[in-house]
Amino acid sequence: MDSTSLTHKPIPLLLRQLAIPSSLGMLFNTLYNIVDTYYAGLISTEALAALSASSFLFFFIIGMAYGGTSALTALIGHAYGKQHLFLASIIAKKGVALVVTVGIFLGLLGFCFASELLTWIGTEEHYHALALDYIKVILLGTSFFFANFALNSVLFATGDTKSYRNTLIFGFFANIAFNPLFIYGWGFVPAMGIGGIAFATVLVQVINAGYLLYKSLKTGLINFTCKAHFYPDRRIYKTFFTQAIPPGLNMLMMSFGSLIALHFVTLYGYQAVAGYGIGFRVEQLMLLPSLGISSAVLSLVSNNMGAGKFERVRQTLLYALAYGYTLSFIGMGILWFSGAWLVSQFDPSVEVITYGTTYIYVMLFLFFGYVTHFSCVATLQGIKKPAMIFYIGFFRQILTPSIVFALCVNYWELSFIWMWIGLGGIVYSSALFLLLYTYCQLPHRPIARA
């Protein structure tokens, strides 16, 4: 997509053009995770619980990449919208270098303390070793995950949502082939068990990183003609961190919030952990279109802010909410009638199915709240006013869930369902405030230009 399309074509058309490839890619990414869940279930219920626990731990680390990559998209988008292509290229190079460096550091740090972290989140002894076998392999490949996120940010800022979609579709089909190969072994390939699931994931990330680098080079924003363009720059890094820290902390808190939830789920037993892990992945399937829309919002808002077209910024948010609510209503209906069947495909245990469906049947009523969060957060990032994202994230992910879960599980000793009913009140109260705040922050008139 050329550098003016995002600021001139009709907003509804652009939302569809950007969101559909993004949503399709996310669908295959979730299917990718479901393939992992399926094969872990074939190993044992303990392996399934180990995958769930270690995956949430890795999401905690991956969350740190989110702030950097979303800030990268916003900053490149602003420069791209203003037609400052050289500045966009400098930001892209330095941003990618920084994100990959952070990925290397976090991967090594997580590898060194993986066992302690798994113990901290409440992993039970009889599947702790399995979780460790999985997470250690994944952590060694962290830099490739971060590289893919960073390179995708460059492409997304230019309106290219198809390249990342292609990598996710490829990853899904490659994972179907790689998982049994590395789990059970064949020929000279040794049987790795649950570690084979992790090895397959890392191998896919390596291949995808090569493809995304190739596509980024074709944009002209990434090239290797001058090594100094990749070196740290105080001014750019200051702007980068100003934009990256609030959403980064928000995603970090979201990941930390998942660990908090997982900690309380472990108190119901490993079957609850397995059911929660399955239910979480099934739930994500229905949220994917809305996540794709929010990705499109960030690209559109940042480019149109840079171009000074503020009415288009407001239209982007309103259309995104309308599309998101419509898709959520459809997703709710699908999950209501198919939730139990979907969970049963991964584990035949009655207890696991009960926990998984209980989670799904409550969470599907939270979809409208999540859509509001996704679109508003993307808008605030796009207009370069992300500060409130941190405070909302702290309230929604850390403070109130810790209190509500502790009351429901430890103090009142309520059943599993009440954890998620309590979460529903948190999600909708924060969504309403965030929507009002975001709308008040939108620019309503063009900035005078010299």
N, C-alpha and C positions, 0 to 999 in steps of 0.2 A: 504494500500500500504506500503511495507516494506521500510526501511530507505535508500536503495540503488537504488530502482526502478527509482526515479526521476532523478538520475544522470547517468543512463545507458541505459534506453530504448530510442528508437528513438523519437526525439522532436515532429514530427507531430502526432505520436501515443499518446504521453503523453498529448499534447494539447487537442486532442479529448477526451481522457479519463477523463481529469480534467474539461474541459470546458462544455461538454455536460450535465453532472449532474448539474453543477453550473448554466448553462443557463436555464435548465429545472426548477430548483428551482426558479430562478428569474422570469421566466414566470409565475409560479403559484403565486409568490409574487405580481406581477403586476396585475394578475387576481384577487388576493385577494383585492387589492386596487380598482379595477374596480367594484367588488361586493359592496364595501362600497359606491362607487360613484353611482351605480345603486339604492341602497336602499335610499341614501340621496335624489336622484331625485324623488323617490316615495313620499317622505315627502313633498318636495316643491323645487322650484328653489332657494329660499332663503337658504334652508338647504344645497343645492348643493354648493352654493357660500360660505356658512359658512364652509363646509368641505374642500373646496379648500383653503380658507384662512388659516384655522387652521392647515391644513396638511403641508403647506409650512412653517409655524412657527415651527412645530415640526421637520421637516426636518432640520431646522436651528440648533436645539438642538442636533439631532441625528448626524449631521455632525461632532460634536466634538468627537464622538466615533470613527470616521473613521480613524483618524490619529493614535490613540492608537492601534486599532485592526490591521491595516496594518503594523505598526511597529512591533507588536507582531508576526505576521506571518513571517516577514522578519528576525527578530532576532532568532526565534525558527528555521526557515528554515536554516539559516547559521549554527547554532549549530548542527542541525539534519544532514545537509550535511557533516559536519566534523566528524560525529559519536560521538559527545560529548553529549550523551543522558542525563546525569545528569544535565549539564548546561541548556539544552533545557527544562528540567522539572522545574528547578528553575525559569527560565525566564517565563515559562507558568504560574506558580502559582502566582508569584508576579505581573505579567501583568494582569491576570484575576482579582485579588483582587483590583488592582488600577482602572481598567476600571469600575468595578461595583461600587466602592466608588464614583467615579466621576459621574456616572449615578444617584446615589441617591441624590447627592448634586445639580446637574443641574435640576433634576425633581422637587425638592422642591423649588428651586429658580424660575424656570419657573412658577410653580403653584402660587407662591405669586405675580408675576407680569404679569400674563396671560392677564388680561384685558387691562393693559397699552400697552403691546406688540401688541395686536390685533388692538388697536386704532392707534398705531404708523405705522403699515403697511397699514393703510387706510381702515380697515373694516368699512362698512357702518352701521349706527345705527339700521336699520331694520333687520339685520341678525347678529349683534354683540353678542346678547345673545345666539343665537344658536351656534355660533363659540365657545363661552366661555364654554357652556355645554359640547361640544366635547373635547376641548383641556385640560380642567382641569382633566378629567378622564384619558386621555392618559398620561398626565404628571406624575400622581401618579404611573404609571406603567413603568416609564422610566428606572428604574434599571433593569427590566427584559429584555428590549430591549438591553441594554448595555451588560448584562450577555450573551445573545445569540450571540451577535457580538464577544465578547471575546472568548467564548468557540468555536465558529466556527473558529476563527483564529488559535487556537491550532490544531483543526482537519485539517484545510486547510494546515498548515505547514507540516503535515505528508502525504499530498496527499489525504486526505479523503474529497471529495466534495459531497459525497452522503448523509451523515447524515444531513447536513443543507438542502439539496434538499428535504429530507424526511419531515423535519419539515415544509417547505414551502408548500409542497403538502398537508400535513395534515391541515395546517392552512387555505388553500383555502376552502377545503370541510367543515371544522369546521365552518368557517365564514359564509358559506351559511346557515348553520343550526342556528348558534348563532344570526346572525343579526335580522331576523324576531322575534326570541324569545325575545330578549331584547328591540327591538324597540317597539313592540306592546304588549309584555307581554303575559303570559299564566299561569294559575293556580296561584301559589304563587309568580311567577316572575312578578314584576310590569312593566308597560310600561314606558320606559325611553326616547323614542323619539331618537333624534340624539345622546344623551348620551349613548344609547344602542349600537350604532355602535362602540363607543370608548370602552365600557365595554367588548364587544365581542373580540376586538383586544387585550386588556390587558389579558384576560383569555387565549387566544391562546398563547400569549407570555409566560405566566406562565407554561403552559403545555410543550411547546417546550424547555424551559430552563431546565426542569427536564430531558427531553430526551437527550439534548446535554451534560448535565453534566454526564449522564450515559455513553455516548459514549466517552467522554473525559477521564473518569476514566479507560476505557478499553485500552486506548493508553499507560497508565503508566506515561504519562507526568503530569497528575493531580492526586493527591492522598492526603489523609489527615493524613498520618503517622507522619508528623511533622508540627505543627502549625507555627513554626518559618519560614518555607519556604514561607509563605504568607505575612510575615511582610515586611515593606519597607526596601530597601537596596539602599544606596546612589549610589554605582557604577552602579548597574543595572538600576536604575531609570535615572541616567545621560545618559547612552547609549540609554535607552528607549525614553526619551524625545528628544534627539538629532535626532532620527529617526522619532519620532511621530509628532513633532511640524510642520515641513513643510507640510506634507500631511494633517495633521489635520487642519492647517490654510487654506490649499487649499480647503478642503471640507467645512470648515466653510464659506469661501468666496463664494463657490459655492451655499451654502444654503442662504447666505446673498444676493448673486446675484439674487437668485430666489425671495427673498423678495423685492429687488429693482425692478425687473421686475413686480412683483405682484402689487407693489405700483403704477407704471405707468399704469398697466392694469386697476386698479380700477377707473382711471380717465375716462375710457370709459363706466363705469357702471357695475352693478352687473351681467348682462347677459354676459358681456365680461369676468368677473372673472370666471363664471361658464363654459363658452366655453373654456377658457384657461386651467382650471383645467381638463376638459375632454380631450382636445387635448394633454396636457402634458402626461397623463396616456396612451393614445393611442400611442403616439410617443415612450414611453418607451418600449412598446411591441416589437417594431422592433429593438431597441437597445440592447435588452437582450442578444442575442448571443454574441455580441461584449463585453458586460460587463462580461459575463462568460469567454470569452477568456482572458480578462485582469486579472481576478482573477487567472486563470491558470498560466499566465505569472509571477505573483508575487511569486507563489509557486515554479515554475521551476527555475526562475532566482536566487532566494535566495538560494535554495539548491545547484545549480550548481556553484554559486559563492563560497559558503562554501567549496565545494569539489575542487575548483580551476579549473573547466572545463569551461574556458572562451569562447571557440568557441561555446559551446552549449548555452551560454548566448546570443550571437549574433544571432544564429539560431532561438532561441525562439522569439526574437523581430521580425525578418523578417517573419517567418511563421505566427506569430500572426497578423501582418499587412495584409499579403496576405489573410488569412482566413477572417479577419474582413472586408476588402474592398469587398470581394466577397459576404459575407452575407449582407452587407449594400446595395449593388446594388439590391439584391433580395428584401430586405425590402422596398426600395424606390418604386419599382414597385407595391408591394402589397398595400402600403399606398396610392399611387397615385390613384388607382382604387377603394379602399374601404374606404378611409378616411371619406368622407361625410356620408356614411352609418353607420360606426362605431360610429361617434359622435351622429347621430340621435337616436341611441338606448338608449341613456342616458337622452336626453331631447328633446321633440318635438318642442320646441320653435325655430322659424326660425332664430331669432337673435343669440341664443346660438349656433345653428348649423353653422351659418355663421362665427362667431368668432372662433369656434373650428377648422373648416376646413381651414380657412385662416392661422391659426397657423401651422397646420400640413403640408399644402402644401408648406410652406416656409422651415420649419424645416427639412423635409425629405432630402433636398439638402445639409444639414449640416452633414449628417451621416458620410461621409468620414473624416471630421475634428474631429468629436467626437471619432471615432475609433482610430485615430492617438493619440489623447490626452490620451485615456484610456490605450493603450499599452505602450506609452512612460512613463507615470506616474508610472505604475506598474513596468516597467524595472528600473527606477531610484530608486524606493523604494527597489527593490530586490538587486541592487548593492550597497545599502547604501550610495547613493549620492542624497538625496532628496531635497537639499537646493533650487534648481531652481524652484521646484514645487510651492513654495510660490509666487515667483515673477510672474510666468506665471499666476497663479491663480488670483493674484491681478489685473493684466492687463486685463485678460479675463472676470473676474467676477464682479469686482468693478469699476475700473477706467474708462475704455472705455464704458461699458454699461451705467454708470451713465451719461456720457457726451452725448452719442448717443441717449439714450432714452429721455433725457431732451430736446435735440434739436428737435427730431422728434415729441414729444408729446406736450411739453410746448411752445417751441419757434416757430417752423414751423407749429404746429398743423396739422400734417399729419395723414392719416388714420392708422388704427390698423396694417396693413400689414408692414408698414415701420419700425416699431420697430424690427421686426424679420429679415428683409432684412439687416438692420444695424448690427444686431447681427451676421449675416452670415459672414460679412467681418472681424469681430473681431475673430470669431472661426477659420477661415482658416489662418489668418495671424499668430496667436499664435501657431496653429498646425504645420505650416511649420517651425517656429523657434524651437519649442520643439523637432521636429523630428531630425533636424540637431544637436541640442545640445546633445540629448540623444545618438545619434550614435557616437559623438566625445567622450563621457564619457565611452563608453564600453571598457572594458579591452581587449587588443589584444594579450597578451602573458601571460603565467602562472607566478605567483609570485614565486620567488625562496624560497624553504622551507629549513629550517635549518636541 
